Amino acid sequence: MNRDTFNNQHRVIENSPLHVALYQPEIPANTGNIARLCGAAEIRLHLIHPLGFFVDDKHLKRAGLDYWHEVDIRHHESFEAFINNMNERGELICFSTHAPLDYTKASVKHGDWLLFGPETLGLSREIRKKYPCYRIPIWGKVRSLNLSTSVGIVVYHYLHEMGRF
């Protein structure tokens, strides 16, 4: 993990309506799209390491992520560190193509944490068994939706349910 990223100034969002947590994301473009969404929606983004890419200034500038400072980003060295740092109110809610219930069945409230797994593997069975887990329905013959698309679907749905717009 490159420590230069931790020295950059980021926006701090007090009392974030939701938290998006990406567990070991692998594709920088997905994380960039999700970061932009979090900045636009004014919600906090948590990146759980190890990441499949670098988030230092050089790589961010090359990727055109000039809005990175507008996102409240928190880095966690591991899943255990993430769980230990969940000191704010709210419940952890997971998302997986293997979950039995649609995401619209979740009772999401202000301050909840939305956990998404890595693009190629998804969340482990252990995590899915330990925490409430939901899926986005897919009717066609595709395996899954893109990670950034999935985050966008559930975040804006829940923000609408919470009366944010």
C-alpha positions as a printed Julia matrix, in Angstrom:
165×3 Matrix{Float64}:
   0.0     0.0     0.0
   1.41    3.38   -0.94
   1.37    5.73    2.03
   1.46    8.87   -0.19
  -2.28    8.54   -0.62
  -2.85    8.89    3.11
  -1.07   12.26    3.13
  -3.43   13.8     0.58
  -6.23   15.98    1.84
  -9.67   14.53    1.33
 -13.08   15.86    2.06
 -14.49   14.8     5.41
 -18.19   14.04    5.49
 -19.66   14.2     8.95
 -22.63   11.94    9.64
 -22.5    10.16    6.28
 -25.97    8.88    5.35
 -24.39    5.64    4.05
 -20.95    4.09    3.84
 -19.78    2.21    0.75
 -17.07   -0.36    1.47
 -15.14   -2.09   -1.3
 -13.47   -5.29   -0.18
 -10.22   -5.8    -2.11
 -11.34   -4.09   -5.32
  -9.32   -5.17   -8.36
 -10.2    -2.79  -11.2
  -9.17    0.86  -10.82
 -11.82    2.17  -13.24
 -14.6     0.63  -11.13
 -13.2     2.14   -7.95
 -12.83    5.48   -9.73
 -16.48    5.41  -10.84
 -17.6     4.46   -7.34
 -15.46    7.24   -5.83
 -17.12    9.74   -8.18
 -20.55    8.43   -7.15
 -19.64    8.75   -3.46
 -18.4    12.3    -4.01
 -21.58   13.24   -5.88
 -23.86   11.63   -3.28
 -21.79   12.91   -0.33
 -21.24    9.51    1.24
 -18.05    7.98    2.64
 -16.02    5.4     0.71
 -14.01    2.69    2.48
 -11.3     0.76    0.64
 -10.34   -2.53    2.25
  -6.82   -3.62    1.28
  -5.09   -5.2    -0.45
  -6.15   -3.33   -3.58
  -5.48   -4.58   -7.1
  -4.0    -1.2    -8.1
  -2.16    1.84   -6.78
  -3.9     4.97   -5.47
  -0.93    7.31   -5.38
  -0.88   10.76   -7.02
   0.86    9.55  -10.19
  -1.7     6.81  -10.9
  -4.68    8.98   -9.96
  -3.6    11.78  -12.3
  -2.94    9.32  -15.13
  -6.44    7.9   -14.68
  -7.96   11.4   -14.78
  -9.32   11.17  -11.24
  -8.99   14.88  -10.53
 -11.99   14.79   -8.17
 -10.36   12.31   -5.72
  -9.92   15.04   -3.08
 -13.71   15.58   -3.11
 -14.33   12.06   -1.81
 -14.22   11.08    1.86
 -12.04    7.98    1.56
 -10.95    5.76    4.41
  -8.38    3.0     3.93
  -8.36   -0.21    5.97
  -5.4    -2.6     6.01
  -7.66   -5.69    6.18
 -11.25   -6.82    6.62
 -10.61   -7.28   10.34
  -9.28   -3.72   10.61
 -12.36   -2.49    8.75
 -14.72   -4.3    11.14
 -12.77   -3.0    14.14
 -13.0     0.56   12.8
 -16.75    0.48   12.31
 -17.12    2.67   15.37
 -19.99    4.67   13.94
 -23.6     3.61   14.17
 -25.12    1.48   11.49
 -25.26   -2.12   10.35
 -23.12   -3.94    7.79
 -25.11   -5.06    4.75
 -23.45   -7.21    2.08
 -24.15   -7.65   -1.62
 -23.55  -10.77   -3.67
 -24.95  -12.55   -6.7
 -25.22  -15.6    -4.38
 -27.54  -13.93   -1.86
 -31.11  -15.23   -1.55
 -32.96  -11.9    -1.15
 -33.28   -8.89   -3.44
 -31.68   -5.64   -2.25
 -35.12   -4.01   -2.09
 -35.94   -6.3     0.86
 -33.18   -4.81    3.03
 -34.15   -2.37    5.74
 -31.45    0.26    5.3
 -31.16    3.26    7.59
 -28.96    6.31    8.01
 -25.37    5.34    8.78
 -25.48    1.77    7.43
 -22.47    0.21    5.73
 -22.81   -1.36    2.25
 -20.12   -3.97    1.52
 -19.22   -5.1    -2.0
 -16.68   -7.79   -2.87
 -13.88   -7.96   -5.43
 -14.9    -8.05   -9.08
 -13.7   -11.57   -9.92
 -14.47  -13.43   -6.68
 -17.19  -11.55   -4.86
 -17.55  -11.84   -1.1
 -16.44  -15.02    0.62
 -18.97  -17.53    1.88
 -17.85  -16.77    5.46
 -18.69  -13.07    5.11
 -21.99  -13.84    3.38
 -22.99  -16.2     6.21
 -22.0   -13.82    9.01
 -23.75  -10.66    7.76
 -27.08   -9.92    6.04
 -26.57  -10.31    2.3
 -28.68   -9.21   -0.65
 -28.54   -9.39   -4.44
 -29.56   -7.31   -7.41
 -31.91   -9.4    -9.56
 -30.65  -10.42  -12.99
 -33.12  -11.88  -15.46
 -30.86  -12.34  -18.47
 -28.17  -14.92  -19.04
 -25.3   -12.83  -17.67
 -23.28  -13.88  -14.65
 -23.23  -10.54  -12.84
 -23.41   -6.77  -13.12
 -20.39   -4.48  -13.15
 -19.32   -3.49   -9.63
 -19.72    0.25  -10.15
 -23.16   -0.3   -11.71
 -24.19   -2.42   -8.72
 -23.04    0.18   -6.21
 -24.89    2.91   -8.12
 -28.12    0.92   -8.2
 -28.29    0.21   -4.48
 -26.85    3.51   -3.2
 -29.27    5.71   -5.09
 -32.19    3.39   -4.32
 -31.44    3.57   -0.59
 -30.79    7.33   -0.63
 -34.19    7.76   -2.31
 -35.84    5.53    0.29
 -34.21    7.66    3.01
 -35.78   10.79    1.52
 -32.53   12.34    0.25
 -34.27   13.13   -3.06
